[in-house]
Structure formats: structure tokens, C-alpha cells
Amino acid sequence: MRIKERQAARGWLPDRWVVTLVALVWLTLPLILVDYTLYRFTQAGVFTIAIVGMNLLIGQSGQLSIGHSAFFALGAYATALLSGDGGISVYLAVPLGGVVCFVFGFLFGWPALRLGSIHLLLATWGLAIATPQFLRSSYLEDWTGGVSGIYLDRPGTPFDLPLSDDQWWHLVTLVALLILLPMARNLINSRSGRALRSIRDHPGAAMAAGVNLSIYKTLIFGVSAFYAGIAGGLTGLLTDFVAPDTYGVFFAMILLAGAVVAGLGGVWTALFGGLLIEFLPDVAAYATAEVAFPAAAYGAILILMVYLMPEGLAGWIRRFSR
């Protein structure tokens, strides 16, 4: 009985089948989509990586954050600087940018340990507000490009493969998804994941059981920032450009909305959140083509989704599988 309950809690498909299904669908897209539409699906996959990082932080440890746009921006700028002035290959610059974000996330999360949920939320909100202003500062203009931003030189398809640039980077994003999402899933199912959930649900009991709250909470903040940094680096390469105004508070709220609608406890359902971030504005604009109020439709659709799926898509799938 317990085995069946655990299987139901994980969902109606084993992870290996989910990985296979995602890989097959992702490999099929370049065959049926034109380059611009394919680029948008690739961008949705990149957003998925950032959403998974937020799921680890909020869904597993219970720490609220609306400041991940800052780590997203930091990853993008770190990738641009490392691959530009640093002369490092972009394929190495992206993970290194993620490591930079891990360090900054860990350092930000350490003093935030003393803060309650609401105060931590306000602190991360302040981080989201301050980061674009910091990046456009004249003191850092030689590195960040100031208001003008930085152009990235995205490499084309290697080895003379018969693929367009969009098709190649679609496959690169697939590789990143197949590495980072199973890593997150393994973390959730590990002893560390159980410790994080105990901290989220019963901090006092977790301390009594010997769980080091400080280490676990700061490490998961760093890991979450790492995922956001990887996503930021890939987005910078896909758009060939990074600028501070791209990563404002509204973008932070959109990331949070994608995580909530996808389900804060899920990993593979984060793909739904990535698609939501990329394509929901188009749906809202189409729905209000006559009245020209896409923002109103955007908000209405989000409210409807929250009411119909209060636990997100991941929670709905768990209830359905039971």
C-alpha cells in the first residue's frame, strides 16, 4: 500500500517515461516549426529552468522570493562578460555564470536567515528593484554597458551540422533541461530534500532531529540562484543581447506566477510554467484584440488558473493520479 501511495504522490508517469516523452517531443519540434516559433519554444524551455529553481526554494524549503530576476540578470551578464572580455567559450561561460549566481545567492541567503517569510519577501523584492539600477550605473558602465546593455556573440552550429542556429540552440537547451531537471528531482527525493521539507513544515522538529537549518536554507537559496543564473545566461545567448531594463520587478513577478501555476512542488510540470510565461501574453492579446486590453486578460487568465488549480498543475496531476 505504501509503495502505491508513493507512486501516486509522484504522479501517473515514472520519471524515466517523463524524460523520454519530453526528449521526444522536444526533438520533434525542429521538424515541424519555423525558426521564430522554434525560438519561442526554446525560450520557454529556458524559463522552465528558472522556474525549477524557484520550486526548489519556495516549494521545498518554504522561503518566499520575488527577487530571482536579479539572479537571472546576474547570470546573463556573467555569461556575457566571461564569453566576451574573458574569452571563455559560451558553453563554459553559462555554467560558470550559474556558479557566480550560486555564490551570490548563498551570500544573500545567509543574512536573510534571521528574517521571517514576509520580511524575506520584501528583501528579495528590494533586490529585484535595485539590480537594474545597479546594472545601469555609470560606475559599472565599462563592464555592463550601462543603459545600452551588452551584445553577445552567439556561436553558430558547430561541425558543419545541417542545422540552423535556432535548431542547434534548441538542442542545447534540451541538453540543459535533461541535466538540470533530473538533478532537481534527485535532490527532492534525497535525504537533503526530506530535510528541506521538514524545515518547511516543522522547523522546531527539524532542529530537534539534528537538521542544520542555516546550512540547508542558505544552500538551497544558492542552488535556486544557480538555476536562475543558468537560465539567464541561456536567454542572453538566445537574444544576443542583455540590458538592465529586461530584468525588472515585473519580470520577477512573471517568474513567480509561472512557478505558482506550474505547481511549487513539481519539477517536470515546470515546463507548463515556462510555456505560460512565453505564450500567455499572446493568448491575452488575441483574446482582447477588439478592446486592446491585453493586461486585463492576462490578469484574468492567471486568476482563473489559480482558482481552478490552487496547487498548480503539479497538484492537479497528483489529485488526478490518486
LOKE-734563 format. One record per residue (C-alpha): x, y, z; residue number from 1; residue in three letters; chain. Coordinates in steps of 0.02 Angstrom, whole numbers, plus 50000, padded with zeros to 5 digits. Last residue first. Layout:
! residues N
LOFI       x       y       z    nr   rest   kette
LOFI       X       Y       Z   NUM    Ala       A
...
This chain:
! residues 322
LOFI       x       y       z    nr   rest   kette
LOFI   49757   50464   49655   322    Arg       A
LOFI   49828   50510   49485   321    Ser       A
LOFI   49703   50653   49466   320    Phe       A
LOFI   49750   50727   49635   319    Arg       A
LOFI   49935   50717   49594   318    Arg       A
LOFI   49906   50792   49421   317    Ile       A
LOFI   49808   50938   49497   316    Trp       A
LOFI   49946   50968   49624   315    Gly       A
LOFI   50078   50976   49486   314    Ala       A
LOFI   49969   51092   49381   313    Leu       A
LOFI   49959   51217   49521   312    Gly       A
LOFI   49901   51189   49699   311    Glu       A
LOFI   49756   51311   49682   310    Pro       A
LOFI   49713   51240   49509   309    Met       A
LOFI   49542   51308   49459   308    Leu       A
LOFI   49554   51466   49564   307    Tyr       A
LOFI   49737   51498   49522   306    Val       A
LOFI   49704   51467   49337   305    Met       A
LOFI   49558   51588   49336   304    Leu       A
LOFI   49661   51723   49421   303    Ile       A
LOFI   49801   51699   49293   302    Leu       A
LOFI   49677   51711   49149   301    Ile       A
LOFI   49602   51871   49222   300    Ala       A
LOFI   49773   51950   49243   299    Gly       A
LOFI   49822   51920   49062   298    Tyr       A
LOFI   49650   51974   49003   297    Ala       A
LOFI   49671   52140   49092   296    Ala       A
LOFI   49848   52161   49026   295    Ala       A
LOFI   49789   52126   48848   294    Pro       A
LOFI   49667   52272   48849   293    Phe       A
LOFI   49653   52319   48665   292    Ala       A
LOFI   49462   52306   48654   291    Val       A
LOFI   49449   52209   48491   290    Glu       A
LOFI   49607   52105   48505   289    Ala       A
LOFI   49568   52062   48685   288    Thr       A
LOFI   49575   51871   48673   287    Ala       A
LOFI   49719   51880   48549   286    Tyr       A
LOFI   49821   51992   48664   285    Ala       A
LOFI   49788   51878   48813   284    Ala       A
LOFI   49837   51723   48714   283    Val       A
LOFI   49995   51809   48653   282    Asp       A
LOFI   50039   51864   48831   281    Pro       A
LOFI   50010   51683   48887   280    Leu       A
LOFI   50141   51616   48765   279    Phe       A
LOFI   50313   51636   48845   278    Glu       A
LOFI   50271   51641   49030   277    Ile       A
LOFI   50141   51503   49014   276    Leu       A
LOFI   50256   51391   48913   275    Leu       A
LOFI   50386   51404   49051   274    Gly       A
LOFI   50254   51366   49183   273    Gly       A
LOFI   50198   51211   49087   272    Phe       A
LOFI   50378   51153   49080   271    Leu       A
LOFI   50379   51172   49270   270    Ala       A
LOFI   50269   51016   49268   269    Thr       A
LOFI   50433   50919   49255   268    Trp       A
LOFI   50487   50978   49427   267    Val       A
LOFI   50336   50990   49540   266    Gly       A
LOFI   50308   51051   49717   265    Gly       A
LOFI   50280   51234   49677   264    Leu       A
LOFI   50148   51196   49548   263    Gly       A
LOFI   50152   51255   49368   262    Ala       A
LOFI   50034   51399   49409   261    Val       A
LOFI   50141   51450   49557   260    Val       A
LOFI   50307   51439   49464   259    Ala       A
LOFI   50242   51536   49313   258    Gly       A
LOFI   50171   51671   49425   257    Ala       A
LOFI   50338   51686   49517   256    Leu       A
LOFI   50431   51706   49353   255    Leu       A
LOFI   50305   51837   49297   254    Ile       A
LOFI   50327   51930   49462   253    Met       A
LOFI   50516   51939   49436   252    Ala       A
LOFI   50489   52001   49257   251    Phe       A
LOFI   50378   52139   49326   250    Phe       A
LOFI   50512   52186   49452   249    Val       A
LOFI   50641   52220   49317   248    Gly       A
LOFI   50755   52108   49216   247    Tyr       A
LOFI   50740   52173   49038   246    Thr       A
LOFI   50778   52352   49093   245    Asp       A
LOFI   50957   52302   49134   244    Pro       A
LOFI   51006   52251   48956   243    Ala       A
LOFI   51070   52087   48884   242    Val       A
LOFI   51085   52047   48699   241    Phe       A
LOFI   51109   51901   48579   240    Asp       A
LOFI   50927   51852   48614   239    Thr       A
LOFI   50964   51665   48629   238    Leu       A
LOFI   51133   51697   48710   237    Leu       A
LOFI   51061   51812   48843   236    Gly       A
LOFI   50921   51687   48874   235    Thr       A
LOFI   51048   51548   48900   234    Leu       A
LOFI   51144   51651   49027   233    Gly       A
LOFI   50986   51699   49121   232    Gly       A
LOFI   50925   51520   49129   231    Ala       A
LOFI   51092   51463   49200   230    Ile       A
LOFI   51084   51606   49326   229    Gly       A
LOFI   50907   51559   49381   228    Ala       A
LOFI   50963   51380   49411   227    Tyr       A
LOFI   51113   51439   49512   226    Phe       A
LOFI   51003   51558   49612   225    Ala       A
LOFI   50896   51409   49666   224    Ser       A
LOFI   51054   51315   49715   223    Val       A
LOFI   51114   51464   49817   222    Gly       A
LOFI   50948   51481   49908   221    Phe       A
LOFI   50953   51293   49935   220    Ile       A
LOFI   51125   51310   50014   219    Leu       A
LOFI   51069   51453   50127   218    Thr       A
LOFI   50920   51357   50194   217    Lys       A
LOFI   51014   51194   50218   216    Tyr       A
LOFI   51164   51270   50305   215    Ile       A
LOFI   51066   51380   50424   214    Ser       A
LOFI   50935   51249   50468   213    Leu       A
LOFI   51060   51116   50520   212    Asn       A
LOFI   50948   50964   50540   211    Val       A
LOFI   50982   50870   50703   210    Gly       A
LOFI   50810   50795   50734   209    Ala       A
LOFI   50771   50930   50862   208    Ala       A
LOFI   50810   51061   50731   207    Met       A
LOFI   50689   50979   50610   206    Ala       A
LOFI   50555   50969   50745   205    Ala       A
LOFI   50572   51155   50776   204    Gly       A
LOFI   50567   51196   50591   203    Pro       A
LOFI   50408   51094   50561   202    His       A
LOFI   50338   51105   50383   201    Asp       A
LOFI   50471   51199   50285   200    Arg       A
LOFI   50618   51135   50387   199    Ile       A
LOFI   50550   50958   50370   198    Ser       A
LOFI   50533   50987   50183   197    Arg       A
LOFI   50714   51040   50174   196    Leu       A
LOFI   50772   50887   50271   195    Ala       A
LOFI   50673   50774   50155   194    Arg       A
LOFI   50758   50855   50006   193    Gly       A
LOFI   50928   50834   50087   192    Ser       A
LOFI   50893   50648   50112   191    Arg       A
LOFI   50858   50634   49927   190    Ser       A
LOFI   50695   50635   49830   189    Asn       A
LOFI   50693   50823   49806   188    Ile       A
LOFI   50877   50825   49758   187    Leu       A
LOFI   50850   50685   49632   186    Asn       A
LOFI   50710   50785   49551   185    Arg       A
LOFI   50818   50940   49544   184    Ala       A
LOFI   50959   50843   49460   183    Met       A
LOFI   50830   50765   49343   182    Pro       A
LOFI   50781   50943   49292   181    Leu       A
LOFI   50959   51008   49271   180    Leu       A
LOFI   51034   50879   49153   179    Ile       A
LOFI   50890   50842   49035   178    Leu       A
LOFI   50843   51026   49033   177    Leu       A
LOFI   51020   51081   48989   176    Ala       A
LOFI   51029   50952   48849   175    Val       A
LOFI   50861   51013   48782   174    Leu       A
LOFI   50926   51192   48786   173    Thr       A
LOFI   51075   51140   48679   172    Val       A
LOFI   50953   51055   48559   171    Leu       A
LOFI   50852   51215   48539   170    His       A
LOFI   51017   51306   48521   169    Trp       A
LOFI   51056   51200   48368   168    Trp       A
LOFI   50883   51220   48290   167    Gln       A
LOFI   50889   51409   48311   166    Asp       A
LOFI   51062   51418   48234   165    Asp       A
LOFI   51004   51317   48084   164    Ser       A
LOFI   51051   51134   48071   163    Leu       A
LOFI   51143   51031   47939   162    Pro       A
LOFI   51294   51007   48053   161    Leu       A
LOFI   51452   51092   47991   160    Asp       A
LOFI   51547   51036   48148   159    Phe       A
LOFI   51470   51177   48253   158    Pro       A
LOFI   51306   51272   48229   157    Thr       A
LOFI   51330   51457   48261   156    Gly       A
LOFI   51412   51544   48406   155    Pro       A
LOFI   51316   51681   48498   154    Arg       A
LOFI   51415   51842   48502   153    Asp       A
LOFI   51333   51937   48642   152    Leu       A
LOFI   51284   52121   48638   151    Tyr       A
LOFI   51293   52214   48803   150    Ile       A
LOFI   51175   52341   48881   149    Gly       A
LOFI   51135   52516   48818   148    Ser       A
LOFI   51081   52579   48990   147    Val       A
LOFI   51253   52545   49061   146    Gly       A
LOFI   51366   52436   48955   145    Gly       A
LOFI   51387   52315   49100   144    Thr       A
LOFI   51577   52313   49113   143    Trp       A
LOFI   51632   52489   49064   142    Asp       A
LOFI   51464   52556   49126   141    Glu       A
LOFI   51497   52500   49303   140    Leu       A
LOFI   51517   52673   49381   139    Tyr       A
LOFI   51384   52743   49263   138    Ser       A
LOFI   51254   52635   49347   137    Ser       A
LOFI   51141   52538   49228   136    Arg       A
LOFI   51175   52373   49316   135    Leu       A
LOFI   51142   52445   49490   134    Phe       A
LOFI   50976   52518   49437   133    Gln       A
LOFI   50926   52351   49361   132    Pro       A
LOFI   50977   52261   49524   131    Thr       A
LOFI   50893   52377   49649   130    Ala       A
LOFI   50711   52335   49615   129    Ile       A
LOFI   50734   52146   49611   128    Ala       A
LOFI   50842   52153   49768   127    Leu       A
LOFI   50709   52257   49855   126    Gly       A
LOFI   50581   52124   49812   125    Trp       A
LOFI   50701   51995   49883   124    Thr       A
LOFI   50708   52091   50047   123    Ala       A
LOFI   50518   52115   50049   122    Leu       A
LOFI   50490   51928   50029   121    Leu       A
LOFI   50619   51893   50164   120    Leu       A
LOFI   50523   52011   50278   119    His       A
LOFI   50360   51920   50243   118    Ile       A
LOFI   50435   51748   50273   117    Ser       A
LOFI   50530   51795   50430   116    Gly       A
LOFI   50707   51861   50425   115    Leu       A
LOFI   50854   51797   50527   114    Arg       A
LOFI   50907   51678   50389   113    Leu       A
LOFI   50916   51827   50268   112    Ala       A
LOFI   51095   51857   50325   111    Pro       A
LOFI   51146   51692   50243   110    Trp       A
LOFI   51029   51696   50093   109    Gly       A
LOFI   51116   51841   50007   108    Phe       A
LOFI   51287   51759   50022   107    Leu       A
LOFI   51219   51593   49959   106    Phe       A
LOFI   51130   51678   49815   105    Gly       A
LOFI   51287   51774   49769   104    Phe       A
LOFI   51391   51614   49769   103    Val       A
LOFI   51259   51517   49671   102    Phe       A
LOFI   51244   51661   49547   101    Cys       A
LOFI   51430   51652   49511   100    Val       A
LOFI   51412   51463   49489    99    Val       A
LOFI   51273   51491   49363    98    Gly       A
LOFI   51384   51611   49267    97    Gly       A
LOFI   51514   51473   49264    96    Leu       A
LOFI   51381   51356   49194    95    Pro       A
LOFI   51346   51481   49052    94    Val       A
LOFI   51528   51529   49021    93    Ala       A
LOFI   51580   51350   48983    92    Leu       A
LOFI   51468   51329   48830    91    Tyr       A
LOFI   51498   51513   48792    90    Val       A
LOFI   51684   51476   48768    89    Ser       A
LOFI   51791   51590   48876    88    Ile       A
LOFI   51874   51746   48805    87    Gly       A
LOFI   51853   51840   48969    86    Gly       A
LOFI   51807   52003   48883    85    Asp       A
LOFI   51666   51920   48786    84    Gly       A
LOFI   51622   51744   48845    83    Ser       A
LOFI   51653   51785   49029    82    Leu       A
LOFI   51572   51957   49017    81    Leu       A
LOFI   51415   51898   48926    80    Ala       A
LOFI   51395   51744   49036    79    Thr       A
LOFI   51413   51849   49193    78    Ala       A
LOFI   51287   51974   49124    77    Tyr       A
LOFI   51156   51840   49090    76    Ala       A
LOFI   51185   51751   49255    75    Gly       A
LOFI   51173   51915   49351    74    Leu       A
LOFI   51011   51958   49261    73    Ala       A
LOFI   50929   51792   49308    72    Phe       A
LOFI   50999   51813   49483    71    Phe       A
LOFI   50911   51982   49495    70    Ala       A
LOFI   50752   51915   49413    69    Ser       A
LOFI   50751   51793   49558    68    His       A
LOFI   50694   51929   49676    67    Gly       A
LOFI   50516   51878   49711    66    Ile       A
LOFI   50564   51756   49847    65    Ser       A
LOFI   50474   51658   49982    64    Leu       A
LOFI   50568   51525   50080    63    Gln       A
LOFI   50463   51368   50108    62    Gly       A
LOFI   50609   51248   50092    61    Ser       A
LOFI   50538   51130   49960    60    Gln       A
LOFI   50408   51231   49866    59    Gly       A
LOFI   50486   51402   49884    58    Ile       A
LOFI   50670   51367   49854    57    Leu       A
LOFI   50663   51210   49749    56    Leu       A
LOFI   50513   51274   49651    55    Asn       A
LOFI   50607   51436   49617    54    Met       A
LOFI   50749   51338   49539    53    Gly       A
LOFI   50626   51238   49436    52    Val       A
LOFI   50552   51402   49375    51    Ile       A
LOFI   50723   51462   49315    50    Ala       A
LOFI   50748   51302   49214    49    Ile       A
LOFI   50573   51314   49141    48    Thr       A
LOFI   50611   51490   49080    47    Phe       A
LOFI   50745   51412   48970    46    Val       A
LOFI   50620   51287   48899    45    Gly       A
LOFI   50501   51429   48859    44    Ala       A
LOFI   50643   51516   48768    43    Gln       A
LOFI   50667   51360   48662    42    Thr       A
LOFI   50481   51362   48623    41    Phe       A
LOFI   50500   51543   48568    40    Arg       A
LOFI   50650   51502   48458    39    Tyr       A
LOFI   50551   51363   48374    38    Leu       A
LOFI   50416   51490   48332    37    Thr       A
LOFI   50549   51603   48257    36    Tyr       A
LOFI   50637   51461   48162    35    Asp       A
LOFI   50486   51378   48083    34    Val       A
LOFI   50410   51230   48173    33    Leu       A
LOFI   50378   51050   48119    32    Ile       A
LOFI   50548   50965   48115    31    Leu       A
LOFI   50628   51074   48248    30    Pro       A
LOFI   50485   51025   48367    29    Leu       A
LOFI   50510   50836   48355    28    Thr       A
LOFI   50667   50833   48463    27    Leu       A
LOFI   50574   50921   48603    26    Trp       A
LOFI   50428   50799   48594    25    Val       A
LOFI   50546   50650   48600    24    Leu       A
LOFI   50650   50722   48743    23    Ala       A
LOFI   50496   50767   48846    22    Val       A
LOFI   50423   50594   48824    21    Leu       A
LOFI   50585   50505   48867    20    Thr       A
LOFI   50611   50611   49023    19    Val       A
LOFI   50431   50583   49077    18    Val       A
LOFI   50449   50396   49049    17    Trp       A
LOFI   50606   50391   49155    16    Arg       A
LOFI   50519   50492   49291    15    Asp       A
LOFI   50378   50367   49312    14    Pro       A
LOFI   50208   50425   49248    13    Leu       A
LOFI   50047   50448   49349    12    Trp       A
LOFI   50122   50561   49479    11    Gly       A
LOFI   50250   50559   49619    10    Arg       A
LOFI   50115   50552   49752     9    Ala       A
LOFI   50031   50407   49664     8    Ala       A
LOFI   50193   50308   49663     7    Gln       A
LOFI   50219   50345   49847     6    Arg       A
LOFI   50042   50287   49886     5    Glu       A
LOFI   50065   50129   49785     4    Lys       A
LOFI   50225   50088   49879     3    Ile       A
LOFI   50139   50122   50044     2    Arg       A
LOFI   50000   50000   50000     1    Met       A
